[in-house]
Amino acid sequence: MALWCTIRTFAKHATELGNEQPPSPVFFVKPENCLQFSGNIDVTGHPGEVHHEVELVVRLNHEGQPEAIAVGLDLTDRRTQGDLRSEQLPWTKGKCFRGSAYVGPFAPWHMGWDYLMDTYEALHLELWVNGELVQNAPVLEMTITPKMQIDDLLTWAPVRAGDLLFTGTPSGVAELRPGDAVKAVLKKQDGITVSQFSTKCV
């Protein structure tokens, strides 16, 4: 299984980090070993900073179509990532540490890529830290859409059934600290929860 992660898909997030949004999808890959589905987020055991990035995660079928969706966290060591970027080196150490891909329960999704951006479905991402809403955006704000991401990916990548697509984070990313209570939610506009999880940073 591969975890295909797309960067700067929300324009506001690109801006908050001082980056330009790319004209086409740009990816990095996390290994399956980074996946975590339960338990605490270990921030003290990681030698650098750990920042939250809440995302819509799509599980792919054998035809490269979505078969299920979930809320997830692409955890990032921002300082290490910045240091590596400044030296024009790969970001691996800043993105691929233990537990850096935290994913909630999957819900079946058989309506295709376009419906992920449909106004009727109105999918919405939220991240709460210590009861404060810190990331909050409709998936519709994504300007590099999941469909654009997969169309690009399928032209060159060895995508397989069961792979996960992390579709990018909205603005509001910040550092997590020991003791923080974290709640990630993917819901519809009517308040129906599609996927969520609650955890704690230790």
Order of alpha helices (4+ residues) and beta strands (2+ residues): beta-alpha-beta-beta-beta-beta-beta-alpha-alpha-beta-beta-beta-beta-alpha-beta-beta-beta-beta
